[in-house]
């Protein structure tokens, strides 16, 4: 009779070890992703649109490039996703800024670069559902392999890049100063940048720190 409790103890020990192993692997993956984000270098103000001719699939399965989307007025690119808590808190501001930029003559696109979750919450199907729920008028692009995010040096969601009509980067970073609580924001960086670019001014500030979730790249 003493063998049976010993066997249960053995199984319990093995289960405990396996759970610890899984937890450790998840922590390593998280640390690796954080390290990858910290090593990303964003393009400089004044840079041209990276990979502007790259054809990407939209959430509704069309093929477009950033050059197709850009207008004579300029281009706004927003790196985003479906699930980041900061993205969710910024949904109203996102729709406001996408509409405002389009109204002012900028081409607009939202880019999902979370390739590590492409088979799950950031799948093309999930993106199409999310875009419909949010009423996106702008194309929602699948950044396969996070190639565009790597070319831009985008690290987080949401993160924006605003180019003028000549394809020159004029502003990058956050939409506002309090994305965790947009109602309490006092500085609408992106809106101000759009207004300044429209009258030929260099935005001030031209760069801010984006706050949000790290883009889920495949390491």
HUGIHU-V429906 format. One record per residue. N is the residue number from 1. OMEGA is omega as a letter, one per 40 degrees, with the letter a starting at -180 (* if undefined). Layout:
n=(N N)
omega=(OMEGA OMEGA)
This chain:
n=(1 2 3 4 5 6 7 8 9 10 11 12 13 14 15 16 17 18 19 20 21 22 23 24 25 26 27 28 29 30 31 32 33 34 35 36 37 38 39 40 41 42 43 44 45 46 47 48 49 50 51 52 53 54 55 56 57 58 59 60 61 62 63 64 65 66 67 68 69 70 71 72 73 74 75 76 77 78 79 80 81 82 83 84 85 86 87 88 89 90 91 92 93 94 95 96 97 98 99 100 101 102 103 104 105 106 107 108 109 110 111 112 113 114 115 116 117 118 119 120 121 122 123 124 125 126 127 128 129 130 131 132 133 134 135 136 137 138 139 140 141 142 143 144 145 146 147 148 149 150 151 152 153 154 155 156 157 158 159 160 161 162 163 164 165 166 167 168 169 170 171 172 173 174 175 176 177 178 179 180 181 182 183 184 185 186 187 188 189 190 191 192 193 194 195 196 197 198 199 200 201 202 203 204 205 206 207 208 209 210 211 212 213 214 215 216 217 218 219)
omega=(a a a i i i i i i i i a i i i i a i i i i i a i i i i i i a i i i i i i a a a i a i a i a i i a i i a a a i i i i i i i i i i i i i i a a i i i a a i i i i a a a a a i i i a i a a a i i i i a i a a a i i a i i i a i i a i a a a a i a i a a a i i i i i i i a a i i a a i i i i i a i i a i a a a i i a i a i a a i e i a i a i i a i a a a a i i i a i a a i a i i a i a i i i i a a i i a i a a i a a i i i a i e i a i i i i a a i i a i i a *)
